[in-house]
């Protein structure tokens, strides 16, 4: 991500997100030319904004998710992969109890004390503060540090830029102050708790888990009840993944995301009265849901129907992949889109339009990716159709909405790591 030229006036999350998103869009062509964020982009600013010395450099990725949406907080399965885009941060201990953080993308500097109970106001800095506090709560003797960081995950695209930020810092603090004693799954939970306690988004574990545990060239199926992980090589013969960013701002904090989670939890509670073995929707099936239909609202019924179906779809897609049956993978993706749009109701007009275009053009699979309410569709496209679809989808979206959606090629990269 390129450094912006405008300075946001206030640093509440909404504004930051909106400005960053606009900025992101306006500089995207530049980004494409530069290809991707480099260590040098971060190091040069770290040197400039602090005392001229250098520190350790870390990176963590954003993610795609082939299938398994809104299943993580219902203890179901997810099937994400880390992407090449992510966050890079340079850190150096400064001998104080204060963190001095510089956001290269926003050109904003914030200082906070590790011992402050409230933490900073700027949301981007609250992510770092939350991670520090949660690492301290795990017994890591975090000391004050200077840091500069930047990212090239498109903000608001549903590719988990915030998880990338959390994982970068959790991994870095574990390495610099914690002798790497905390395992990667626990680091992911540090990021998740940061979202819950310091940001207000009651997210599941998928984004942070894949950012910490991703493996280059592999998708990761995770059982969110047991924590069990299985890596699947991602080398589809004759197909490619394409993200199409509707550029409709997706923002989960304070959104109906938390409401969806509560609805699912309520349905599980009602089912549990009849079936004590059911703790979450993962443990339920369609028959159980039908049994309690009269005790829950129509909306709750739809939400739970989607989730129970989606948990099964992840397993079906994994099986299909092992057999090389991409047509079935694609069919399941369309089913997921339908469910997210009509039952879970987290789509929007633009995303449904992108899905329709994919269907009309004969694209193998297409669906909303991530939390919804905007962001990208993920498309499984036959190689020979890739360029054609890219052109058509951009042109048709532009005709209808007056702006070109951004097409992002997917390369499955590694999880959190130290670069220097
Ligand atoms: C967001 C959340 C995840 C997950 C997805 C939907 O990305 O952070 O935990 O719930 O939405 O699958």
Boltz pocket constraint, residues with backbone or C-beta under 6 A from the ligand:
constraints:
  - pocket:
      binder: B
      contacts: [[A, 68], [A, 69], [A, 70], [A, 71], [A, 72], [A, 73], [A, 158], [A, 160], [A, 203], [A, 204], [A, 205], [A, 206], [A, 207], [A, 252], [A, 370], [A, 371], [A, 372]]
      max_distance: 6.0
